[in-house]
Amino acid sequence: MAAHRDRGDGNLEVIVTPPENAPWSLLDWAVAGLASIGASGAAFIWRLMTRLHSLEAAVRQHRRDLDAAQSSAETALFRLAERLATLHDDHYRLRETIGALPTRSDIHDLELRLGERLDSLAARFDRAFDPRLS
């Protein structure tokens, strides 16, 4: 709807007022569609950036955790290597110690010699204390 108004200087001014329920023009639809697509794209990019930021933070934390785990694993491996070397040395010392111990046959021979010596000592005591044998 167009209205005309006198400006006072003899010229007419045309005032265009849109009707209350006027249908949208093609340009209005295009602008609204592009604005909606632009806002949706901006919101998508914003969400994508926040997700990327949180993923970067998680990756940094995982790297720190991985570095700490690797460091502790290296330390544990070093301690394990030291313990293995100590066990190896202890094993060979134990084998040397066991090798120096008497065997069953050595103990049996010792038992027989000890028995013979005790028999001879008992016989000497018998002779010493028995007046009939002296």
N, CA, C and O atoms as a GROMACS GRO file, in nm:
protein
  536
    1MET      N    1   0.083  -0.116   0.000
    1MET     CA    2   0.000   0.000   0.000
    1MET      C    3   0.088   0.123   0.000
    1MET      O    4   0.184   0.134   0.077
    2ALA      N    5   0.055   0.212  -0.084
    2ALA     CA    6   0.131   0.335  -0.095
    2ALA      C    7   0.043   0.452  -0.053
    2ALA      O    8  -0.074   0.460  -0.090
    3ALA      N    9   0.101   0.543   0.023
    3ALA     CA   10   0.030   0.663   0.065
    3ALA      C   11   0.112   0.783   0.020
    3ALA      O   12   0.234   0.776   0.011
    4HIS      N   13   0.044   0.890  -0.008
    4HIS     CA   14   0.112   1.011  -0.051
    4HIS      C   15   0.096   1.117   0.057
    4HIS      O   16  -0.011   1.129   0.118
    5ARG      N   17   0.200   1.190   0.079
    5ARG     CA   18   0.195   1.294   0.180
    5ARG      C   19   0.266   1.418   0.125
    5ARG      O   20   0.366   1.408   0.054
    6ASP      N   21   0.212   1.530   0.159
    6ASP     CA   22   0.269   1.656   0.114
    6ASP      C   23   0.378   1.696   0.211
    6ASP      O   24   0.356   1.699   0.332
    7ARG      N   25   0.494   1.728   0.158
    7ARG     CA   26   0.608   1.764   0.243
    7ARG      C   27   0.604   1.912   0.280
    7ARG      O   28   0.685   1.956   0.362
    8GLY      N   29   0.520   1.986   0.227
    8GLY     CA   30   0.509   2.127   0.260
    8GLY      C   31   0.577   2.216   0.160
    8GLY      O   32   0.552   2.336   0.158
    9ASP      N   33   0.661   2.164   0.079
    9ASP     CA   34   0.729   2.246  -0.020
    9ASP      C   35   0.670   2.224  -0.160
    9ASP      O   36   0.725   2.270  -0.260
   10GLY      N   37   0.561   2.157  -0.164
   10GLY     CA   38   0.493   2.134  -0.290
   10GLY      C   39   0.524   1.998  -0.348
   10GLY      O   40   0.462   1.957  -0.446
   11ASN      N   41   0.615   1.930  -0.292
   11ASN     CA   42   0.648   1.797  -0.341
   11ASN      C   43   0.571   1.693  -0.261
   11ASN      O   44   0.547   1.709  -0.141
   12LEU      N   45   0.535   1.589  -0.327
   12LEU     CA   46   0.465   1.480  -0.260
   12LEU      C   47   0.566   1.371  -0.223
   12LEU      O   48   0.657   1.339  -0.299
   13GLU      N   49   0.546   1.318  -0.109
   13GLU     CA   50   0.633   1.209  -0.063
   13GLU      C   51   0.549   1.082  -0.065
   13GLU      O   52   0.436   1.081  -0.017
   14VAL      N   53   0.606   0.976  -0.121
   14VAL     CA   54   0.536   0.848  -0.128
   14VAL      C   55   0.580   0.764  -0.010
   14VAL      O   56   0.699   0.739   0.009
   15ILE      N   57   0.486   0.722   0.068
   15ILE     CA   58   0.514   0.638   0.183
   15ILE      C   59   0.459   0.500   0.153
   15ILE      O   60   0.339   0.482   0.130
   16VAL      N   61   0.549   0.404   0.153
   16VAL     CA   62   0.507   0.266   0.124
   16VAL      C   63   0.505   0.192   0.256
   16VAL      O   64   0.609   0.178   0.321
   17THR      N   65   0.393   0.144   0.295
   17THR     CA   66   0.382   0.065   0.417
   17THR      C   67   0.340  -0.076   0.376
   17THR      O   68   0.243  -0.093   0.303
   18PRO      N   69   0.413  -0.175   0.422
   18PRO     CA   70   0.377  -0.312   0.384
   18PRO      C   71   0.247  -0.351   0.452
   18PRO      O   72   0.219  -0.310   0.564
   19PRO      N   73   0.170  -0.428   0.385
   19PRO     CA   74   0.047  -0.474   0.449
   19PRO      C   75   0.080  -0.565   0.568
   19PRO      O   76   0.191  -0.618   0.576
   20GLU      N   77  -0.013  -0.583   0.656
   20GLU     CA   78   0.010  -0.658   0.779
   20GLU      C   79   0.048  -0.802   0.753
   20GLU      O   80   0.144  -0.851   0.814
   21ASN      N   81  -0.020  -0.870   0.669
   21ASN     CA   82   0.007  -1.012   0.643
   21ASN      C   83   0.051  -1.033   0.499
   21ASN      O   84   0.003  -1.123   0.431
   22ALA      N   85   0.142  -0.950   0.455
   22ALA     CA   86   0.188  -0.962   0.317
   22ALA      C   87   0.277  -1.084   0.302
   22ALA      O   88   0.357  -1.115   0.390
   23PRO      N   89   0.263  -1.155   0.190
   23PRO     CA   90   0.350  -1.270   0.168
   23PRO      C   91   0.495  -1.226   0.147
   23PRO      O   92   0.522  -1.116   0.100
   24TRP      N   93   0.589  -1.319   0.183
   24TRP     CA   94   0.730  -1.286   0.168
   24TRP      C   95   0.766  -1.288   0.022
   24TRP      O   96   0.712  -1.366  -0.057
   25SER      N   97   0.858  -1.205  -0.012
   25SER     CA   98   0.906  -1.206  -0.150
   25SER      C   99   1.019  -1.307  -0.162
   25SER      O  100   1.068  -1.360  -0.061
   26LEU      N  101   1.060  -1.335  -0.284
   26LEU     CA  102   1.168  -1.431  -0.308
   26LEU      C  103   1.297  -1.386  -0.242
   26LEU      O  104   1.374  -1.468  -0.191
   27LEU      N  105   1.322  -1.255  -0.243
   27LEU     CA  106   1.442  -1.201  -0.180
   27LEU      C  107   1.438  -1.222  -0.030
   27LEU      O  108   1.540  -1.254   0.031
   28ASP      N  109   1.322  -1.204   0.032
   28ASP     CA  110   1.308  -1.227   0.177
   28ASP      C  111   1.338  -1.373   0.210
   28ASP      O  112   1.410  -1.404   0.306
   29TRP      N  113   1.282  -1.463   0.128
   29TRP     CA  114   1.307  -1.606   0.151
   29TRP      C  115   1.456  -1.638   0.134
   29TRP      O  116   1.512  -1.714   0.214
   30ALA      N  117   1.519  -1.583   0.034
   30ALA     CA  118   1.662  -1.610   0.010
   30ALA      C  119   1.748  -1.557   0.124
   30ALA      O  120   1.840  -1.625   0.169
   31VAL      N  121   1.719  -1.436   0.171
   31VAL     CA  122   1.796  -1.377   0.281
   31VAL      C  123   1.776  -1.459   0.408
   31VAL      O  124   1.873  -1.488   0.479
   32ALA      N  125   1.653  -1.497   0.438
   32ALA     CA  126   1.626  -1.576   0.558
   32ALA      C  127   1.694  -1.714   0.548
   32ALA      O  128   1.751  -1.763   0.645
   33GLY      N  129   1.688  -1.774   0.429
   33GLY     CA  130   1.753  -1.904   0.411
   33GLY      C  131   1.903  -1.896   0.426
   33GLY      O  132   1.964  -1.979   0.493
   34LEU      N  133   1.963  -1.796   0.362
   34LEU     CA  134   2.108  -1.780   0.374
   34LEU      C  135   2.150  -1.747   0.517
   34LEU      O  136   2.252  -1.796   0.565
   35ALA      N  137   2.070  -1.663   0.586
   35ALA     CA  138   2.101  -1.631   0.726
   35ALA      C  139   2.090  -1.757   0.812
   35ALA      O  140   2.172  -1.778   0.901
   36SER      N  141   1.989  -1.839   0.786
   36SER     CA  142   1.973  -1.963   0.862
   36SER      C  143   2.087  -2.060   0.835
   36SER      O  144   2.141  -2.121   0.927
   37ILE      N  145   2.124  -2.073   0.707
   37ILE     CA  146   2.237  -2.161   0.672
   37ILE      C  147   2.366  -2.109   0.734
   37ILE      O  148   2.447  -2.186   0.786
   38GLY      N  149   2.384  -1.977   0.729
   38GLY     CA  150   2.505  -1.918   0.788
   38GLY      C  151   2.511  -1.940   0.938
   38GLY      O  152   2.616  -1.974   0.992
   39ALA      N  153   2.398  -1.920   1.007
   39ALA     CA  154   2.394  -1.941   1.152
   39ALA      C  155   2.416  -2.088   1.186
   39ALA      O  156   2.486  -2.120   1.282
   40SER      N  157   2.355  -2.177   1.108
   40SER     CA  158   2.375  -2.321   1.133
   40SER      C  159   2.520  -2.360   1.110
   40SER      O  160   2.578  -2.436   1.188
   41GLY      N  161   2.578  -2.307   1.003
   41GLY     CA  162   2.719  -2.336   0.976
   41GLY      C  163   2.810  -2.284   1.086
   41GLY      O  164   2.903  -2.352   1.128
   42ALA      N  165   2.781  -2.162   1.132
   42ALA     CA  166   2.862  -2.105   1.241
   42ALA      C  167   2.847  -2.187   1.368
   42ALA      O  168   2.945  -2.211   1.438
   43ALA      N  169   2.724  -2.232   1.398
   43ALA     CA  170   2.703  -2.314   1.517
   43ALA      C  171   2.775  -2.448   1.502
   43ALA      O  172   2.833  -2.498   1.598
   44PHE      N  173   2.771  -2.506   1.383
   44PHE     CA  174   2.840  -2.632   1.358
   44PHE      C  175   2.991  -2.615   1.377
   44PHE      O  176   3.056  -2.696   1.443
   45ILE      N  177   3.045  -2.509   1.318
   45ILE     CA  178   3.189  -2.482   1.332
   45ILE      C  179   3.224  -2.459   1.478
   45ILE      O  180   3.327  -2.506   1.525
   46TRP      N  181   3.139  -2.386   1.552
   46TRP     CA  182   3.164  -2.361   1.695
   46TRP      C  183   3.168  -2.491   1.773
   46TRP      O  184   3.260  -2.514   1.852
   47ARG      N  185   3.067  -2.578   1.751
   47ARG     CA  186   3.066  -2.707   1.821
   47ARG      C  187   3.186  -2.791   1.782
   47ARG      O  188   3.246  -2.858   1.866
   48LEU      N  189   3.220  -2.788   1.653
   48LEU     CA  190   3.336  -2.864   1.606
   48LEU      C  191   3.464  -2.814   1.672
   48LEU      O  192   3.549  -2.894   1.711
   49MET      N  193   3.478  -2.684   1.685
   49MET     CA  194   3.598  -2.627   1.748
   49MET      C  195   3.605  -2.663   1.897
   49MET      O  196   3.712  -2.695   1.948
   50THR      N  197   3.491  -2.658   1.966
   50THR     CA  198   3.494  -2.696   2.108
   50THR      C  199   3.526  -2.844   2.124
   50THR      O  200   3.597  -2.882   2.217
   51ARG      N  201   3.474  -2.927   2.033
   51ARG     CA  202   3.508  -3.070   2.041
   51ARG      C  203   3.656  -3.093   2.011
   51ARG      O  204   3.721  -3.173   2.078
   52LEU      N  205   3.708  -3.022   1.912
   52LEU     CA  206   3.851  -3.034   1.882
   52LEU      C  207   3.936  -2.988   2.000
   52LEU      O  208   4.039  -3.048   2.031
   53HIS      N  209   3.892  -2.880   2.064
   53HIS     CA  210   3.966  -2.831   2.180
   53HIS      C  211   3.967  -2.936   2.292
   53HIS      O  212   4.070  -2.961   2.354
   54SER      N  213   3.851  -2.996   2.317
   54SER     CA  214   3.846  -3.098   2.423
   54SER      C  215   3.927  -3.222   2.382
   54SER      O  216   3.990  -3.285   2.467
   55LEU      N  217   3.925  -3.256   2.252
   55LEU     CA  218   4.008  -3.369   2.207
   55LEU      C  219   4.156  -3.340   2.222
   55LEU      O  220   4.233  -3.427   2.262
   56GLU      N  221   4.196  -3.217   2.190
   56GLU     CA  222   4.337  -3.179   2.208
   56GLU      C  223   4.378  -3.188   2.353
   56GLU      O  224   4.487  -3.237   2.384
   57ALA      N  225   4.292  -3.142   2.442
   57ALA     CA  226   4.322  -3.151   2.586
   57ALA      C  227   4.333  -3.297   2.629
   57ALA      O  228   4.422  -3.332   2.707
   58ALA      N  229   4.244  -3.381   2.579
   58ALA     CA  230   4.249  -3.524   2.614
   58ALA      C  231   4.374  -3.589   2.559
   58ALA      O  232   4.436  -3.672   2.626
   59VAL      N  233   4.413  -3.553   2.438
   59VAL     CA  234   4.536  -3.610   2.378
   59VAL      C  235   4.658  -3.566   2.458
   59VAL      O  236   4.748  -3.646   2.483
   60ARG      N  237   4.662  -3.438   2.496
   60ARG     CA  238   4.775  -3.391   2.579
   60ARG      C  239   4.782  -3.467   2.710
   60ARG      O  240   4.890  -3.507   2.753
   61GLN      N  241   4.666  -3.488   2.775
   61GLN     CA  242   4.664  -3.561   2.901
   61GLN      C  243   4.709  -3.706   2.879
   61GLN      O  244   4.785  -3.760   2.959
   62HIS      N  245   4.662  -3.768   2.771
   62HIS     CA  246   4.703  -3.906   2.744
   62HIS      C  247   4.852  -3.915   2.715
   62HIS      O  248   4.918  -4.011   2.755
   63ARG      N  249   4.906  -3.815   2.647
   63ARG     CA  250   5.051  -3.814   2.622
   63ARG      C  251   5.128  -3.802   2.752
   63ARG      O  252   5.229  -3.870   2.772
   64ARG      N  253   5.080  -3.714   2.840
   64ARG     CA  254   5.148  -3.701   2.971
   64ARG      C  255   5.140  -3.832   3.047
   64ARG      O  256   5.239  -3.877   3.106
   65ASP      N  257   5.021  -3.895   3.046
   65ASP     CA  258   5.006  -4.023   3.115
   65ASP      C  259   5.094  -4.130   3.052
   65ASP      O  260   5.155  -4.210   3.123
   66LEU      N  261   5.102  -4.130   2.919
   66LEU     CA  262   5.187  -4.227   2.850
   66LEU      C  263   5.333  -4.206   2.883
   66LEU      O  264   5.407  -4.301   2.907
   67ASP      N  265   5.376  -4.079   2.884
   67ASP     CA  266   5.515  -4.050   2.920
   67ASP      C  267   5.545  -4.094   3.062
   67ASP      O  268   5.651  -4.151   3.090
   68ALA      N  269   5.452  -4.068   3.153
   68ALA     CA  270   5.472  -4.111   3.293
   68ALA      C  271   5.475  -4.263   3.302
   68ALA      O  272   5.557  -4.319   3.374
   69ALA      N  273   5.386  -4.330   3.230
   69ALA     CA  274   5.384  -4.477   3.232
   69ALA      C  275   5.512  -4.534   3.172
   69ALA      O  276   5.566  -4.631   3.224
   70GLN      N  277   5.560  -4.475   3.064
   70GLN     CA  278   5.685  -4.522   3.004
   70GLN      C  279   5.802  -4.500   3.098
   70GLN      O  280   5.889  -4.586   3.110
   71SER      N  281   5.802  -4.387   3.164
   71SER     CA  282   5.910  -4.359   3.259
   71SER      C  283   5.908  -4.458   3.375
   71SER      O  284   6.012  -4.510   3.415
   72SER      N  285   5.789  -4.484   3.428
   72SER     CA  286   5.781  -4.579   3.538
   72SER      C  287   5.812  -4.720   3.490
   72SER      O  288   5.870  -4.799   3.565
   73ALA      N  289   5.775  -4.753   3.366
   73ALA     CA  290   5.807  -4.886   3.312
   73ALA      C  291   5.957  -4.901   3.293
   73ALA      O  292   6.013  -5.007   3.321
   74GLU      N  293   6.023  -4.795   3.246
   74GLU     CA  294   6.168  -4.800   3.230
   74GLU      C  295   6.236  -4.815   3.366
   74GLU      O  296   6.332  -4.891   3.380
   75THR      N  297   6.186  -4.743   3.465
   75THR     CA  298   6.242  -4.755   3.600
   75THR      C  299   6.221  -4.895   3.654
   75THR      O  300   6.312  -4.954   3.713
   76ALA      N  301   6.100  -4.949   3.634
   76ALA     CA  302   6.072  -5.085   3.682
   76ALA      C  303   6.158  -5.187   3.608
   76ALA      O  304   6.206  -5.283   3.667
   77LEU      N  305   6.179  -5.166   3.478
   77LEU     CA  306   6.264  -5.257   3.401
   77LEU      C  307   6.408  -5.251   3.450
   77LEU      O  308   6.475  -5.353   3.459
   78PHE      N  309   6.456  -5.131   3.481
   78PHE     CA  310   6.591  -5.116   3.534
   78PHE      C  311   6.605  -5.188   3.668
   78PHE      O  312   6.703  -5.258   3.692
   79ARG      N  313   6.503  -5.170   3.757
   79ARG     CA  314   6.507  -5.239   3.887
   79ARG      C  315   6.500  -5.389   3.867
   79ARG      O  316   6.568  -5.464   3.938
   80LEU      N  317   6.419  -5.435   3.772
   80LEU     CA  318   6.409  -5.578   3.744
   80LEU      C  319   6.542  -5.632   3.694
   80LEU      O  320   6.582  -5.742   3.732
   81ALA      N  321   6.610  -5.558   3.608
   81ALA     CA  322   6.741  -5.602   3.558
   81ALA      C  323   6.842  -5.612   3.673
   81ALA      O  324   6.921  -5.705   3.678
   82GLU      N  325   6.838  -5.514   3.764
   82GLU     CA  326   6.928  -5.519   3.880
   82GLU      C  327   6.897  -5.641   3.966
   82GLU      O  328   6.988  -5.711   4.011
   83ARG      N  329   6.767  -5.667   3.991
   83ARG     CA  330   6.729  -5.783   4.072
   83ARG      C  331   6.767  -5.912   4.004
   83ARG      O  332   6.810  -6.007   4.070
   84LEU      N  333   6.752  -5.918   3.872
   84LEU     CA  334   6.789  -6.038   3.798
   84LEU      C  335   6.939  -6.063   3.809
   84LEU      O  336   6.982  -6.177   3.826
   85ALA      N  337   7.017  -5.957   3.798
   85ALA     CA  338   7.163  -5.973   3.813
   85ALA      C  339   7.197  -6.021   3.954
   85ALA      O  340   7.282  -6.108   3.971
   86THR      N  341   7.130  -5.966   4.055
   86THR     CA  342   7.154  -6.009   4.193
   86THR      C  343   7.113  -6.154   4.212
   86THR      O  344   7.186  -6.231   4.274
   87LEU      N  345   6.998  -6.193   4.158
   87LEU     CA  346   6.954  -6.333   4.167
   87LEU      C  347   7.051  -6.426   4.095
   87LEU      O  348   7.078  -6.537   4.142
   88HIS      N  349   7.102  -6.381   3.982
   88HIS     CA  350   7.199  -6.462   3.908
   88HIS      C  351   7.324  -6.485   3.992
   88HIS      O  352   7.374  -6.597   4.002
   89ASP      N  353   7.375  -6.377   4.053
   89ASP     CA  354   7.493  -6.391   4.139
   89ASP      C  355   7.464  -6.480   4.258
   89ASP      O  356   7.544  -6.566   4.294
   90ASP      N  357   7.346  -6.460   4.321
   90ASP     CA  358   7.310  -6.543   4.436
   90ASP      C  359   7.296  -6.690   4.396
   90ASP      O  360   7.334  -6.779   4.472
   91HIS      N  361   7.243  -6.714   4.278
   91HIS     CA  362   7.227  -6.853   4.231
   91HIS      C  363   7.363  -6.921   4.219
   91HIS      O  364   7.380  -7.034   4.264
   92TYR      N  365   7.459  -6.854   4.158
   92TYR     CA  366   7.590  -6.919   4.141
   92TYR      C  367   7.666  -6.929   4.273
   92TYR      O  368   7.741  -7.025   4.294
   93ARG      N  369   7.646  -6.833   4.363
   93ARG     CA  370   7.707  -6.846   4.496
   93ARG      C  371   7.646  -6.964   4.571
   93ARG      O  372   7.717  -7.039   4.638
   94LEU      N  373   7.515  -6.981   4.558
   94LEU     CA  374   7.448  -7.093   4.624
   94LEU      C  375   7.496  -7.226   4.566
   94LEU      O  376   7.516  -7.322   4.640
   95ARG      N  377   7.513  -7.231   4.434
   95ARG     CA  378   7.565  -7.354   4.373
   95ARG      C  379   7.705  -7.386   4.424
   95ARG      O  380   7.738  -7.503   4.449
   96GLU      N  381   7.788  -7.283   4.441
   96GLU     CA  382   7.923  -7.306   4.494
   96GLU      C  383   7.914  -7.354   4.639
   96GLU      O  384   7.988  -7.444   4.680
   97THR      N  385   7.823  -7.293   4.716
   97THR     CA  386   7.807  -7.333   4.857
   97THR      C  387   7.757  -7.476   4.865
   97THR      O  388   7.807  -7.555   4.945
   98ILE      N  389   7.659  -7.509   4.783
   98ILE     CA  390   7.605  -7.646   4.784
   98ILE      C  391   7.711  -7.745   4.737
   98ILE      O  392   7.718  -7.856   4.788
   99GLY      N  393   7.793  -7.704   4.642
   99GLY     CA  394   7.901  -7.792   4.595
   99GLY      C  395   8.002  -7.821   4.704
   99GLY      O  396   8.064  -7.927   4.705
  100ALA      N  397   8.021  -7.727   4.796
  100ALA     CA  398   8.118  -7.747   4.905
  100ALA      C  399   8.061  -7.832   5.018
  100ALA      O  400   8.137  -7.882   5.100
  101LEU      N  401   7.930  -7.850   5.024
  101LEU     CA  402   7.870  -7.931   5.130
  101LEU      C  403   7.897  -8.080   5.104
  101LEU      O  404   7.911  -8.122   4.990
  102PRO      N  405   7.903  -8.158   5.212
  102PRO     CA  406   7.929  -8.301   5.194
  102PRO      C  407   7.809  -8.372   5.130
  102PRO      O  408   7.694  -8.332   5.148
  103THR      N  409   7.839  -8.477   5.054
  103THR     CA  410   7.733  -8.554   4.990
  103THR      C  411   7.682  -8.660   5.087
  103THR      O  412   7.733  -8.673   5.198
  104ARG      N  413   7.582  -8.736   5.044
  104ARG     CA  414   7.529  -8.842   5.130
  104ARG      C  415   7.635  -8.949   5.158
  104ARG      O  416   7.646  -9.000   5.270
  105SER      N  417   7.710  -8.980   5.058
  105SER     CA  418   7.814  -9.083   5.080
  105SER      C  419   7.921  -9.032   5.175
  105SER      O  420   7.974  -9.108   5.256
  106ASP      N  421   7.954  -8.899   5.165
  106ASP     CA  422   8.051  -8.841   5.260
  106ASP      C  423   7.996  -8.848   5.402
  106ASP      O  424   8.070  -8.881   5.496
  107ILE      N  425   7.870  -8.816   5.418
  107ILE     CA  426   7.808  -8.820   5.552
  107ILE      C  427   7.802  -8.964   5.603
  107ILE      O  428   7.825  -8.989   5.721
  108HIS      N  429   7.771  -9.060   5.514
  108HIS     CA  430   7.766  -9.200   5.555
  108HIS      C  431   7.906  -9.248   5.598
  108HIS      O  432   7.919  -9.316   5.700
  109ASP      N  433   8.008  -9.213   5.521
  109ASP     CA  434   8.145  -9.250   5.560
  109ASP      C  435   8.184  -9.186   5.692
  109ASP      O  436   8.247  -9.250   5.777
  110LEU      N  437   8.146  -9.062   5.710
  110LEU     CA  438   8.175  -8.993   5.837
  110LEU      C  439   8.103  -9.061   5.953
  110LEU      O  440   8.159  -9.076   6.061
  111GLU      N  441   7.979  -9.102   5.928
  111GLU     CA  442   7.903  -9.172   6.032
  111GLU      C  443   7.971  -9.304   6.068
  111GLU      O  444   7.981  -9.337   6.187
  112LEU      N  445   8.018  -9.378   5.969
  112LEU     CA  446   8.086  -9.505   5.997
  112LEU      C  447   8.216  -9.482   6.074
  112LEU      O  448   8.244  -9.554   6.170
  113ARG      N  449   8.294  -9.382   6.033
  113ARG     CA  450   8.419  -9.353   6.107
  113ARG      C  451   8.390  -9.308   6.248
  113ARG      O  452   8.460  -9.346   6.342
  114LEU      N  453   8.287  -9.225   6.263
  114LEU     CA  454   8.251  -9.179   6.398
  114LEU      C  455   8.204  -9.296   6.484
  114LEU      O  456   8.238  -9.304   6.602
  115GLY      N  457   8.127  -9.388   6.424
  115GLY     CA  458   8.084  -9.507   6.498
  115GLY      C  459   8.202  -9.592   6.542
  115GLY      O  460   8.205  -9.640   6.655
  116GLU      N  461   8.300  -9.612   6.453
  116GLU     CA  462   8.420  -9.690   6.487
  116GLU      C  463   8.497  -9.623   6.599
  116GLU      O  464   8.544  -9.690   6.691
  117ARG      N  465   8.511  -9.491   6.592
  117ARG     CA  466   8.586  -9.420   6.696
  117ARG      C  467   8.514  -9.427   6.829
  117ARG      O  468   8.577  -9.441   6.934
  118LEU      N  469   8.378  -9.417   6.826
  118LEU     CA  470   8.303  -9.428   6.951
  118LEU      C  471   8.316  -9.570   7.009
  118LEU      O  472   8.326  -9.587   7.130
  119ASP      N  473   8.315  -9.671   6.922
  119ASP     CA  474   8.334  -9.810   6.971
  119ASP      C  475   8.471  -9.827   7.034
  119ASP      O  476   8.484  -9.889   7.140
  120SER      N  477   8.573  -9.772   6.970
  120SER     CA  478   8.708  -9.785   7.028
  120SER      C  479   8.720  -9.706   7.157
  120SER      O  480   8.787  -9.750   7.250
  121LEU      N  481   8.654  -9.588   7.165
  121LEU     CA  482   8.657  -9.509   7.288
  121LEU      C  483   8.582  -9.582   7.399
  121LEU      O  484   8.628  -9.583   7.514
  122ALA      N  485   8.469  -9.644   7.366
  122ALA     CA  486   8.393  -9.720   7.466
  122ALA      C  487   8.476  -9.838   7.515
  122ALA      O  488   8.474  -9.871   7.634
  123ALA      N  489   8.549  -9.902   7.425
  123ALA     CA  490   8.635 -10.015   7.466
  123ALA      C  491   8.746  -9.966   7.556
  123ALA      O  492   8.783 -10.034   7.651
  124ARG      N  493   8.801  -9.848   7.529
  124ARG     CA  494   8.908  -9.794   7.614
  124ARG      C  495   8.854  -9.760   7.752
  124ARG      O  496   8.919  -9.785   7.854
  125PHE      N  497   8.729  -9.702   7.756
  125PHE     CA  498   8.669  -9.673   7.887
  125PHE      C  499   8.644  -9.802   7.964
  125PHE      O  500   8.668  -9.810   8.084
  126ASP      N  501   8.597  -9.903   7.893
  126ASP     CA  502   8.572 -10.032   7.960
  126ASP      C  503   8.700 -10.085   8.019
  126ASP      O  504   8.699 -10.134   8.132
  127ARG      N  505   8.810 -10.079   7.949
  127ARG     CA  506   8.938 -10.128   7.999
  127ARG      C  507   8.988 -10.043   8.114
  127ARG      O  508   9.048 -10.094   8.208
  128ALA      N  509   8.962  -9.912   8.106
  128ALA     CA  510   9.013  -9.824   8.210
  128ALA      C  511   8.935  -9.841   8.338
  128ALA      O  512   8.995  -9.832   8.446
  129PHE      N  513   8.804  -9.866   8.333
  129PHE     CA  514   8.724  -9.873   8.453
  129PHE      C  515   8.700 -10.014   8.503
  129PHE      O  516   8.654 -10.033   8.616
  130ASP      N  517   8.728 -10.111   8.424
  130ASP     CA  518   8.706 -10.250   8.463
  130ASP      C  519   8.839 -10.305   8.517
  130ASP      O  520   8.934 -10.320   8.440
  131PRO      N  521   8.846 -10.335   8.650
  131PRO     CA  522   8.973 -10.380   8.705
  131PRO      C  523   9.013 -10.519   8.656
  131PRO      O  524   9.131 -10.553   8.662
  132ARG      N  525   8.924 -10.596   8.609
  132ARG     CA  526   8.961 -10.730   8.564
  132ARG      C  527   9.034 -10.723   8.431
  132ARG      O  528   9.117 -10.809   8.402
  133LEU      N  529   9.004 -10.623   8.348
  133LEU     CA  530   9.067 -10.616   8.217
  133LEU      C  531   9.206 -10.555   8.224
  133LEU      O  532   9.286 -10.578   8.134
  134SER      N  533   9.236 -10.481   8.325
  134SER     CA  534   9.366 -10.418   8.330
  134SER      C  535   9.473 -10.509   8.381
  134SER      O  536   9.589 -10.469   8.390
   0.00000   0.00000   0.00000
